């Protein structure tokens, strides 16, 4: 690998380590908010343990959860970014290095032969979703560490268009009522995607999941639906770790697009309390910004 590749590999490696060890600012703030509003004695115990866990992870530079998840990257290449191939190669090498050094747990299991690859590499992993952005010379890298437990309440269905948003609402509420306690709640963000097909709705739900907390849908009606879903889910009383309490979800985010006349697909992507995500902006001169973590990248 050339010097450009080495610089990018080191940068992405530190980025991965930071996302595994330190919660992003918006998630950390929401977690404190949920802890303050919790009145359940068991819930208070859970939040105290969680906050202490996060302090220890940061001070010891250790992953804040033993399940470091599946690394999912979304890379938006500006047309003028000069190091596209080098960055894609650097991501793969950085994932293997982060696994070797303990910032990622080996979580890639071949489903046919039931064998762990040992380094989070495989036929499709690490997952890298790429898009091209015109009139830009930066690369924007988003990373989401999708834990096994936090994924368990995710789901997708095609509802009858005649049922409309009532059908969407009912599907989401029934899904979380049945499976929400398995996600290591509270669900920090519940991402909802609505569109013409399952694949499009699922992609929209991931976009919704990664939207910053506090950023409501710009559509007033959809924003009201987000709030209504939050209220309904919190009334389920799942609470932290499923032991009951006031807060079962941090926020519900909805992204939507035009549906097909004969179908209305809805997808839900769930997260645990430890929503581990990050955004890294890289320029052609290798300077960078981490927009999700005020403290910057850790030295790993």
N, C-alpha and C positions, 0 to 999 in steps of 0.2 A: 504493500500500500504506500502511495506517495505521501509527501508531507501534508497535503491538503486532506487526504483521507485520514491520516493519523490525528490531525487537529480535530476533525469532525467526529471521529470515533471517541476521542477523549471527552469532547463536549457532550455527545449523546449519552455516553456512559455515566457521566456526572448527573445528567438530567434524569436518567432512569433511576439512579440511586436516590436522588432528591424526592422523586414522586413516591418511591417505595417507603421512604423514611419520614417525610414531613407532609402533613396535610396542607392542601392549598389554602390560601387565606380565607376565601369565601366559605369553604367547608368548616374550617376551624371556628370561624365566627358563628356560623349557624349551630354548630355543636354546643358552643357555650350558651347560646340562646335557648336551645332545647333543654339543656341541663338546668338553667335557671327557672324555667317554667314547670319543671317536673315536680309533682307533689307526692308521687308514690315512693314509699320508703325503699322498696326494692330498686326502683328506677334511680333514686339518688345514689344508691350503692354502685349500680352499674356505671353511671356517669362519672363518679369519682374514680372508679377503676380505669375507665377509658381515658380520662384526662391524665391520670398518672402514667398510664401506658404510653401516651403520646409524648410526655415529657422524657421518659426513659429512652424511647426510640430516638428522639432527637439528640439527647445528650450522649448516647452510646453509639449513634450512627448505625442503628439496626432497623430492619423492616418493622413497621408498626403493627403488622399482622403476619402470622406464620404462613398464611396463604397469600402469596404475592401476586396471584392472579395470572391471567393470560395477557401479555403485553399487546395492546391494540394501538397501532399508530395511524393517525390521519395526517398526511403530508400535503400541504398546498404549496406547490412550486410556482413562484413567479416566473413569467416567461423569461425574464432576464437573469434568473439565478443560474450561476455558471457551474455549480457543483452537484448537479442532480444525481448522476450515477454514483459519485463518491459518497453522497449523503445516504443513498439507499444501501450501499455496501456497508457504510459506517454503522447504520442502525442494526443490521444483522450481527456484525462483529461486536457491537456494544452490548446487545442482548446476551450473547454467549459469554462475554466477559463478566457482565453483571451477575449472571447465574453462577459462574465459577467462583466469584468472590462473595457470594451469599446475599446479594441485594435482591435477587430473584430466586425463588424456589423452582426446581425443575418440575414444570407442570404440563409438559407436552407428552401426552400418551397416545400412541398409535392405536386407534380403535379396532383395527383388524387383528393385530398381533398382541395387543394389550401390553406393549412395551414402552417404557418411558425413554424418550430420546436423550435425556440427561442434561440438555443445555437450552431448552425452550426453542430449539430449531426443529423444523420438520417440513412436510410437504407444503404447508400453507403458512407456517409460523416462522418468525414473528409476522403477524398480520399487518400489512401496510396498505392502506387505502390512499390512492394518489389522485390529486386533481391539479389542473393547470389554471393559473390565475393570470389573466392578461394585464398588461401595463403595471407589472410589479417585478422587482428584482430581489425579493426576499423569499425565504422558505419558512413557512409556518408549520411547526411540528406539534401536533397534539398527541399526548399519550394517555391512555386509560388502562389501568390494571384491573381487569375484570375478574374478581374473585369467584370461586365456585359457588359459595353460598349466596353471594349477592345476586347471582344470575338465576337462582332457582325459581324465583317468582316471575321471571320474564315469560312472555307469551305473545302470541299473535293469532288473529282470527279475521275472517271476512264476515262482517255483519250485513244483514239485509239493509239496503239503503232506505227502505221504508221505516226502519227502526231509528235511523239517523243517530244523532248524538245521544239520545236516550239509550240506544243499544251499545254505543261506545262506553258510556258511563257505567252501565250495568256490567259489561264485560270486565272492566277495570276493577270495579268494586268487588265482584265475586272472585276474581283472580287473587287479589291481595288478601281478602278474607280467608281464602283457602291456603295460600302459600306464603303470605307475608311474614309469618313468624320464623320461617326458615332462612331468611335473608340476613340474619344478624342485624335486626332493626335497632334504632329507627332507620327506615329507608331515607337516606339523606336526600336523594332526588329520585323521583319516579318520572322517567322519560316516556312520553307518549308520542307516537307518530301516527298520522292519519293520511291515507292516500289511496291510489287506485289498486295497488298490488301489495302483497305481503312483503316483498323484497324492498319496495320503496318505503313502505310504512316503517319497516324495521330500521332502515338507514336514517329516517327522520327521527325515530325514537332515540337513537344514539346521539344525534345532533342535539336533541332536547336535553338528554342527560348531561351533556357537556356544557350546556349554556350556564354562564355564571349564576350562582344563587343571587336572588334579588332582582334579576333581570326578567321581568314579566313579558309575556307575549305582547307585541305592539298592537295586536288586534284587541280592542276592548272586550268583545264578546268572548274570545278565547281566554283572555286573562281572567274573566269571571268564571269560566269553566274550570280553569286551573285552581282557583280558590275554592270552588264548590267541591272539587274532588279532594283537595286537602282536608277540608272540613269533614267530609264523609269518611275518609280513611282514618282520620284521627278519632272519630267516634267509634271505630272498631275496637279501640282500647288495646291494641297489640302491645304498644309500649316498648321500651328498651329491652332487647333480648327476648321479646315475646312474653315478658313477665307482667305485662299490664302497665298502663300509665297514660299520661295526657298526650304525649307526642309519639305518633307512629310513623310520620313522614315529615321530612323537612320542607320540601316544596314539590309540587307537581309542575312539570314543564311540558307544554304541548307544541309540537311543530306539525304543520299540515300542508297538504297540497291538494290539487284537484283530484277528485275521485272519478272512477268509471261510472257511466250511467247505471250499470247493472251490479256494481259492487262498491263496498266501502271497507277498505282494509284498515285494521287498527293493530298496532304493535306496542308492547310495553317493555321497556328495559329498566330493570330495577338495580339499585345499588344498596350496599350495606351502609352502616354509619361511617365507615372509612372510605369515602369516595376519593380514591387516589387518582388524580388527574393532573395534567400540567400542560402548559403551552410555552413553547420555545420559538423565538423568532431569530433566524440566522441570516446574516447578510453576506455578501460576496467577499468581504474582507475578514470574515470569520468573527466579527463582533456579533453580539447577541443580546437579547433581552429575555428574561423569564417573567412573563406577565402574571403568573398565578401565584408566585411565591416571593413575598417582599424581601425575605432574607437572602434571596439568590440561591445559587447552586451550592450544595455541600461539597467539601473536599473529600472525595472518595478514593 
